[in-house]
Amino acid sequence: MRWYRAVICKREEIGADAMGCPVLKLSETSESVLVRSAPWTAQPQDVEGNRHDMVSRTFLTKADAGLLEDADAIKVKGSVYEIDGVVHDSLTTMIRTRRCKDEI
């Protein structure tokens, strides 16, 4: 397995719409961590004829879990992954992600 640089992304409020709801934009921060990735797995869901509804991946890092505390997504090799959960073990931190999209 190879190590990849994962840029940490956070949502920023850029204004409000006509109803007063905040408009959020996902933007990259200057922080990054090195991650290893496991193969992606398609989660089958037979809803309205769709074979797969999301892509799930797990990334491992030796970085401190505090760096990922406020993160909303990570960008690895040009793809953006929304963070579903972060689990800190004794030596490694596991980042569970859902949905691989260009934007969130």
Phi and psi in radians as a Rosetta constraint file:
Dihedral C 1 N 2 CA 2 C 2 CIRCULARHARMONIC -1.882 0.35
Dihedral N 2 CA 2 C 2 N 3 CIRCULARHARMONIC 2.759 0.35
Dihedral C 2 N 3 CA 3 C 3 CIRCULARHARMONIC -1.634 0.35
Dihedral N 3 CA 3 C 3 N 4 CIRCULARHARMONIC 2.394 0.35
Dihedral C 3 N 4 CA 4 C 4 CIRCULARHARMONIC -2.181 0.35
Dihedral N 4 CA 4 C 4 N 5 CIRCULARHARMONIC 2.594 0.35
Dihedral C 4 N 5 CA 5 C 5 CIRCULARHARMONIC -1.453 0.35
Dihedral N 5 CA 5 C 5 N 6 CIRCULARHARMONIC 2.195 0.35
Dihedral C 5 N 6 CA 6 C 6 CIRCULARHARMONIC -1.940 0.35
Dihedral N 6 CA 6 C 6 N 7 CIRCULARHARMONIC 2.036 0.35
Dihedral C 6 N 7 CA 7 C 7 CIRCULARHARMONIC -1.447 0.35
Dihedral N 7 CA 7 C 7 N 8 CIRCULARHARMONIC 2.301 0.35
Dihedral C 7 N 8 CA 8 C 8 CIRCULARHARMONIC -1.431 0.35
Dihedral N 8 CA 8 C 8 N 9 CIRCULARHARMONIC 2.297 0.35
Dihedral C 8 N 9 CA 9 C 9 CIRCULARHARMONIC -2.050 0.35
Dihedral N 9 CA 9 C 9 N 10 CIRCULARHARMONIC 2.495 0.35
Dihedral C 9 N 10 CA 10 C 10 CIRCULARHARMONIC -2.306 0.35
Dihedral N 10 CA 10 C 10 N 11 CIRCULARHARMONIC 2.680 0.35
Dihedral C 10 N 11 CA 11 C 11 CIRCULARHARMONIC -1.499 0.35
Dihedral N 11 CA 11 C 11 N 12 CIRCULARHARMONIC 2.344 0.35
Dihedral C 11 N 12 CA 12 C 12 CIRCULARHARMONIC -2.130 0.35
Dihedral N 12 CA 12 C 12 N 13 CIRCULARHARMONIC 2.472 0.35
Dihedral C 12 N 13 CA 13 C 13 CIRCULARHARMONIC -1.417 0.35
Dihedral N 13 CA 13 C 13 N 14 CIRCULARHARMONIC 2.184 0.35
Dihedral C 13 N 14 CA 14 C 14 CIRCULARHARMONIC -1.935 0.35
Dihedral N 14 CA 14 C 14 N 15 CIRCULARHARMONIC 0.029 0.35
Dihedral C 14 N 15 CA 15 C 15 CIRCULARHARMONIC 2.711 0.35
Dihedral N 15 CA 15 C 15 N 16 CIRCULARHARMONIC -2.807 0.35
Dihedral C 15 N 16 CA 16 C 16 CIRCULARHARMONIC -2.374 0.35
Dihedral N 16 CA 16 C 16 N 17 CIRCULARHARMONIC 2.629 0.35
Dihedral C 16 N 17 CA 17 C 17 CIRCULARHARMONIC -1.523 0.35
Dihedral N 17 CA 17 C 17 N 18 CIRCULARHARMONIC -3.016 0.35
Dihedral C 17 N 18 CA 18 C 18 CIRCULARHARMONIC -1.117 0.35
Dihedral N 18 CA 18 C 18 N 19 CIRCULARHARMONIC -0.448 0.35
Dihedral C 18 N 19 CA 19 C 19 CIRCULARHARMONIC -1.541 0.35
Dihedral N 19 CA 19 C 19 N 20 CIRCULARHARMONIC -0.071 0.35
Dihedral C 19 N 20 CA 20 C 20 CIRCULARHARMONIC 1.566 0.35
Dihedral N 20 CA 20 C 20 N 21 CIRCULARHARMONIC 0.073 0.35
Dihedral C 20 N 21 CA 21 C 21 CIRCULARHARMONIC -1.377 0.35
Dihedral N 21 CA 21 C 21 N 22 CIRCULARHARMONIC 2.470 0.35
Dihedral C 21 N 22 CA 22 C 22 CIRCULARHARMONIC -1.168 0.35
Dihedral N 22 CA 22 C 22 N 23 CIRCULARHARMONIC 2.484 0.35
Dihedral C 22 N 23 CA 23 C 23 CIRCULARHARMONIC -1.791 0.35
Dihedral N 23 CA 23 C 23 N 24 CIRCULARHARMONIC 2.131 0.35
Dihedral C 23 N 24 CA 24 C 24 CIRCULARHARMONIC -1.923 0.35
Dihedral N 24 CA 24 C 24 N 25 CIRCULARHARMONIC 2.562 0.35
Dihedral C 24 N 25 CA 25 C 25 CIRCULARHARMONIC -2.281 0.35
Dihedral N 25 CA 25 C 25 N 26 CIRCULARHARMONIC 2.386 0.35
Dihedral C 25 N 26 CA 26 C 26 CIRCULARHARMONIC -1.461 0.35
Dihedral N 26 CA 26 C 26 N 27 CIRCULARHARMONIC 2.164 0.35
Dihedral C 26 N 27 CA 27 C 27 CIRCULARHARMONIC -2.312 0.35
Dihedral N 27 CA 27 C 27 N 28 CIRCULARHARMONIC 2.600 0.35
Dihedral C 27 N 28 CA 28 C 28 CIRCULARHARMONIC -1.332 0.35
Dihedral N 28 CA 28 C 28 N 29 CIRCULARHARMONIC 2.529 0.35
Dihedral C 28 N 29 CA 29 C 29 CIRCULARHARMONIC -1.767 0.35
Dihedral N 29 CA 29 C 29 N 30 CIRCULARHARMONIC 3.116 0.35
Dihedral C 29 N 30 CA 30 C 30 CIRCULARHARMONIC -1.485 0.35
Dihedral N 30 CA 30 C 30 N 31 CIRCULARHARMONIC -0.066 0.35
Dihedral C 30 N 31 CA 31 C 31 CIRCULARHARMONIC -1.570 0.35
Dihedral N 31 CA 31 C 31 N 32 CIRCULARHARMONIC 2.574 0.35
Dihedral C 31 N 32 CA 32 C 32 CIRCULARHARMONIC -2.637 0.35
Dihedral N 32 CA 32 C 32 N 33 CIRCULARHARMONIC 2.779 0.35
Dihedral C 32 N 33 CA 33 C 33 CIRCULARHARMONIC -2.333 0.35
Dihedral N 33 CA 33 C 33 N 34 CIRCULARHARMONIC 2.779 0.35
Dihedral C 33 N 34 CA 34 C 34 CIRCULARHARMONIC -1.606 0.35
Dihedral N 34 CA 34 C 34 N 35 CIRCULARHARMONIC 2.302 0.35
Dihedral C 34 N 35 CA 35 C 35 CIRCULARHARMONIC -2.272 0.35
Dihedral N 35 CA 35 C 35 N 36 CIRCULARHARMONIC 2.714 0.35
Dihedral C 35 N 36 CA 36 C 36 CIRCULARHARMONIC -1.970 0.35
Dihedral N 36 CA 36 C 36 N 37 CIRCULARHARMONIC 2.509 0.35
Dihedral C 36 N 37 CA 37 C 37 CIRCULARHARMONIC -2.039 0.35
Dihedral N 37 CA 37 C 37 N 38 CIRCULARHARMONIC 2.547 0.35
Dihedral C 37 N 38 CA 38 C 38 CIRCULARHARMONIC -1.642 0.35
Dihedral N 38 CA 38 C 38 N 39 CIRCULARHARMONIC 2.843 0.35
Dihedral C 38 N 39 CA 39 C 39 CIRCULARHARMONIC -1.048 0.35
Dihedral N 39 CA 39 C 39 N 40 CIRCULARHARMONIC 2.595 0.35
Dihedral C 39 N 40 CA 40 C 40 CIRCULARHARMONIC -1.327 0.35
Dihedral N 40 CA 40 C 40 N 41 CIRCULARHARMONIC 2.674 0.35
Dihedral C 40 N 41 CA 41 C 41 CIRCULARHARMONIC -2.261 0.35
Dihedral N 41 CA 41 C 41 N 42 CIRCULARHARMONIC 2.243 0.35
Dihedral C 41 N 42 CA 42 C 42 CIRCULARHARMONIC -1.432 0.35
Dihedral N 42 CA 42 C 42 N 43 CIRCULARHARMONIC 2.290 0.35
Dihedral C 42 N 43 CA 43 C 43 CIRCULARHARMONIC -1.689 0.35
Dihedral N 43 CA 43 C 43 N 44 CIRCULARHARMONIC 1.961 0.35
Dihedral C 43 N 44 CA 44 C 44 CIRCULARHARMONIC -1.183 0.35
Dihedral N 44 CA 44 C 44 N 45 CIRCULARHARMONIC 2.397 0.35
Dihedral C 44 N 45 CA 45 C 45 CIRCULARHARMONIC -2.627 0.35
Dihedral N 45 CA 45 C 45 N 46 CIRCULARHARMONIC 1.976 0.35
Dihedral C 45 N 46 CA 46 C 46 CIRCULARHARMONIC -1.641 0.35
Dihedral N 46 CA 46 C 46 N 47 CIRCULARHARMONIC 1.193 0.35
Dihedral C 46 N 47 CA 47 C 47 CIRCULARHARMONIC -1.938 0.35
Dihedral N 47 CA 47 C 47 N 48 CIRCULARHARMONIC 2.145 0.35
Dihedral C 47 N 48 CA 48 C 48 CIRCULARHARMONIC 0.944 0.35
Dihedral N 48 CA 48 C 48 N 49 CIRCULARHARMONIC 0.624 0.35
Dihedral C 48 N 49 CA 49 C 49 CIRCULARHARMONIC 1.427 0.35
Dihedral N 49 CA 49 C 49 N 50 CIRCULARHARMONIC 0.013 0.35
Dihedral C 49 N 50 CA 50 C 50 CIRCULARHARMONIC -1.425 0.35
Dihedral N 50 CA 50 C 50 N 51 CIRCULARHARMONIC 2.288 0.35
Dihedral C 50 N 51 CA 51 C 51 CIRCULARHARMONIC -1.332 0.35
Dihedral N 51 CA 51 C 51 N 52 CIRCULARHARMONIC -0.672 0.35
Dihedral C 51 N 52 CA 52 C 52 CIRCULARHARMONIC -2.375 0.35
Dihedral N 52 CA 52 C 52 N 53 CIRCULARHARMONIC 2.372 0.35
Dihedral C 52 N 53 CA 53 C 53 CIRCULARHARMONIC -1.851 0.35
Dihedral N 53 CA 53 C 53 N 54 CIRCULARHARMONIC -0.340 0.35
Dihedral C 53 N 54 CA 54 C 54 CIRCULARHARMONIC -2.732 0.35
Dihedral N 54 CA 54 C 54 N 55 CIRCULARHARMONIC 2.898 0.35
Dihedral C 54 N 55 CA 55 C 55 CIRCULARHARMONIC -2.040 0.35
Dihedral N 55 CA 55 C 55 N 56 CIRCULARHARMONIC 2.301 0.35
Dihedral C 55 N 56 CA 56 C 56 CIRCULARHARMONIC -2.015 0.35
Dihedral N 56 CA 56 C 56 N 57 CIRCULARHARMONIC 2.331 0.35
Dihedral C 56 N 57 CA 57 C 57 CIRCULARHARMONIC -2.395 0.35
Dihedral N 57 CA 57 C 57 N 58 CIRCULARHARMONIC 2.699 0.35
Dihedral C 57 N 58 CA 58 C 58 CIRCULARHARMONIC -2.150 0.35
Dihedral N 58 CA 58 C 58 N 59 CIRCULARHARMONIC 2.301 0.35
Dihedral C 58 N 59 CA 59 C 59 CIRCULARHARMONIC -2.041 0.35
Dihedral N 59 CA 59 C 59 N 60 CIRCULARHARMONIC 2.512 0.35
Dihedral C 59 N 60 CA 60 C 60 CIRCULARHARMONIC -1.999 0.35
Dihedral N 60 CA 60 C 60 N 61 CIRCULARHARMONIC 2.467 0.35
Dihedral C 60 N 61 CA 61 C 61 CIRCULARHARMONIC -2.510 0.35
Dihedral N 61 CA 61 C 61 N 62 CIRCULARHARMONIC 2.723 0.35
Dihedral C 61 N 62 CA 62 C 62 CIRCULARHARMONIC -1.676 0.35
Dihedral N 62 CA 62 C 62 N 63 CIRCULARHARMONIC -0.007 0.35
Dihedral C 62 N 63 CA 63 C 63 CIRCULARHARMONIC -1.249 0.35
Dihedral N 63 CA 63 C 63 N 64 CIRCULARHARMONIC 2.772 0.35
Dihedral C 63 N 64 CA 64 C 64 CIRCULARHARMONIC -1.172 0.35
Dihedral N 64 CA 64 C 64 N 65 CIRCULARHARMONIC 2.433 0.35
Dihedral C 64 N 65 CA 65 C 65 CIRCULARHARMONIC -1.127 0.35
Dihedral N 65 CA 65 C 65 N 66 CIRCULARHARMONIC -0.362 0.35
Dihedral C 65 N 66 CA 66 C 66 CIRCULARHARMONIC -1.106 0.35
Dihedral N 66 CA 66 C 66 N 67 CIRCULARHARMONIC -0.480 0.35
Dihedral C 66 N 67 CA 67 C 67 CIRCULARHARMONIC -1.155 0.35
Dihedral N 67 CA 67 C 67 N 68 CIRCULARHARMONIC -0.495 0.35
Dihedral C 67 N 68 CA 68 C 68 CIRCULARHARMONIC -1.751 0.35
Dihedral N 68 CA 68 C 68 N 69 CIRCULARHARMONIC 0.121 0.35
Dihedral C 68 N 69 CA 69 C 69 CIRCULARHARMONIC -1.063 0.35
Dihedral N 69 CA 69 C 69 N 70 CIRCULARHARMONIC -0.787 0.35
Dihedral C 69 N 70 CA 70 C 70 CIRCULARHARMONIC -1.778 0.35
Dihedral N 70 CA 70 C 70 N 71 CIRCULARHARMONIC 0.122 0.35
Dihedral C 70 N 71 CA 71 C 71 CIRCULARHARMONIC -1.310 0.35
Dihedral N 71 CA 71 C 71 N 72 CIRCULARHARMONIC 2.474 0.35
Dihedral C 71 N 72 CA 72 C 72 CIRCULARHARMONIC -1.761 0.35
Dihedral N 72 CA 72 C 72 N 73 CIRCULARHARMONIC -0.462 0.35
Dihedral C 72 N 73 CA 73 C 73 CIRCULARHARMONIC -2.758 0.35
Dihedral N 73 CA 73 C 73 N 74 CIRCULARHARMONIC 2.900 0.35
Dihedral C 73 N 74 CA 74 C 74 CIRCULARHARMONIC -2.263 0.35
Dihedral N 74 CA 74 C 74 N 75 CIRCULARHARMONIC 2.629 0.35
Dihedral C 74 N 75 CA 75 C 75 CIRCULARHARMONIC -2.012 0.35
Dihedral N 75 CA 75 C 75 N 76 CIRCULARHARMONIC 2.029 0.35
Dihedral C 75 N 76 CA 76 C 76 CIRCULARHARMONIC -2.174 0.35
Dihedral N 76 CA 76 C 76 N 77 CIRCULARHARMONIC 2.153 0.35
Dihedral C 76 N 77 CA 77 C 77 CIRCULARHARMONIC 0.904 0.35
Dihedral N 77 CA 77 C 77 N 78 CIRCULARHARMONIC 0.692 0.35
Dihedral C 77 N 78 CA 78 C 78 CIRCULARHARMONIC 1.508 0.35
Dihedral N 78 CA 78 C 78 N 79 CIRCULARHARMONIC -0.124 0.35
Dihedral C 78 N 79 CA 79 C 79 CIRCULARHARMONIC -1.851 0.35
Dihedral N 79 CA 79 C 79 N 80 CIRCULARHARMONIC 2.474 0.35
Dihedral C 79 N 80 CA 80 C 80 CIRCULARHARMONIC -1.766 0.35
Dihedral N 80 CA 80 C 80 N 81 CIRCULARHARMONIC 2.266 0.35
Dihedral C 80 N 81 CA 81 C 81 CIRCULARHARMONIC -2.090 0.35
Dihedral N 81 CA 81 C 81 N 82 CIRCULARHARMONIC 2.169 0.35
Dihedral C 81 N 82 CA 82 C 82 CIRCULARHARMONIC -1.325 0.35
Dihedral N 82 CA 82 C 82 N 83 CIRCULARHARMONIC 2.323 0.35
Dihedral C 82 N 83 CA 83 C 83 CIRCULARHARMONIC -1.392 0.35
Dihedral N 83 CA 83 C 83 N 84 CIRCULARHARMONIC 2.187 0.35
Dihedral C 83 N 84 CA 84 C 84 CIRCULARHARMONIC -1.643 0.35
Dihedral N 84 CA 84 C 84 N 85 CIRCULARHARMONIC -0.619 0.35
Dihedral C 84 N 85 CA 85 C 85 CIRCULARHARMONIC -2.977 0.35
Dihedral N 85 CA 85 C 85 N 86 CIRCULARHARMONIC 2.706 0.35
Dihedral C 85 N 86 CA 86 C 86 CIRCULARHARMONIC -2.205 0.35
Dihedral N 86 CA 86 C 86 N 87 CIRCULARHARMONIC 2.187 0.35
Dihedral C 86 N 87 CA 87 C 87 CIRCULARHARMONIC -2.080 0.35
Dihedral N 87 CA 87 C 87 N 88 CIRCULARHARMONIC 2.165 0.35
Dihedral C 87 N 88 CA 88 C 88 CIRCULARHARMONIC -1.794 0.35
Dihedral N 88 CA 88 C 88 N 89 CIRCULARHARMONIC 2.124 0.35
Dihedral C 88 N 89 CA 89 C 89 CIRCULARHARMONIC -1.814 0.35
Dihedral N 89 CA 89 C 89 N 90 CIRCULARHARMONIC -3.006 0.35
Dihedral C 89 N 90 CA 90 C 90 CIRCULARHARMONIC -1.117 0.35
Dihedral N 90 CA 90 C 90 N 91 CIRCULARHARMONIC -0.768 0.35
Dihedral C 90 N 91 CA 91 C 91 CIRCULARHARMONIC -1.915 0.35
Dihedral N 91 CA 91 C 91 N 92 CIRCULARHARMONIC -0.524 0.35
Dihedral C 91 N 92 CA 92 C 92 CIRCULARHARMONIC -2.174 0.35
Dihedral N 92 CA 92 C 92 N 93 CIRCULARHARMONIC 2.809 0.35
Dihedral C 92 N 93 CA 93 C 93 CIRCULARHARMONIC -2.040 0.35
Dihedral N 93 CA 93 C 93 N 94 CIRCULARHARMONIC 2.278 0.35
Dihedral C 93 N 94 CA 94 C 94 CIRCULARHARMONIC -1.792 0.35
Dihedral N 94 CA 94 C 94 N 95 CIRCULARHARMONIC 2.270 0.35
Dihedral C 94 N 95 CA 95 C 95 CIRCULARHARMONIC -1.949 0.35
Dihedral N 95 CA 95 C 95 N 96 CIRCULARHARMONIC 1.969 0.35
Dihedral C 95 N 96 CA 96 C 96 CIRCULARHARMONIC -1.616 0.35
Dihedral N 96 CA 96 C 96 N 97 CIRCULARHARMONIC 2.287 0.35
Dihedral C 96 N 97 CA 97 C 97 CIRCULARHARMONIC -2.177 0.35
Dihedral N 97 CA 97 C 97 N 98 CIRCULARHARMONIC 2.651 0.35
Dihedral C 97 N 98 CA 98 C 98 CIRCULARHARMONIC -2.164 0.35
Dihedral N 98 CA 98 C 98 N 99 CIRCULARHARMONIC 2.704 0.35
Dihedral C 98 N 99 CA 99 C 99 CIRCULARHARMONIC 1.002 0.35
Dihedral N 99 CA 99 C 99 N 100 CIRCULARHARMONIC 2.145 0.35
Dihedral C 99 N 100 CA 100 C 100 CIRCULARHARMONIC -1.934 0.35
Dihedral N 100 CA 100 C 100 N 101 CIRCULARHARMONIC 1.991 0.35
Dihedral C 100 N 101 CA 101 C 101 CIRCULARHARMONIC -2.420 0.35
Dihedral N 101 CA 101 C 101 N 102 CIRCULARHARMONIC 2.924 0.35
Dihedral C 101 N 102 CA 102 C 102 CIRCULARHARMONIC -1.352 0.35
Dihedral N 102 CA 102 C 102 N 103 CIRCULARHARMONIC -0.589 0.35
Dihedral C 102 N 103 CA 103 C 103 CIRCULARHARMONIC -2.442 0.35
Dihedral N 103 CA 103 C 103 N 104 CIRCULARHARMONIC 2.715 0.35
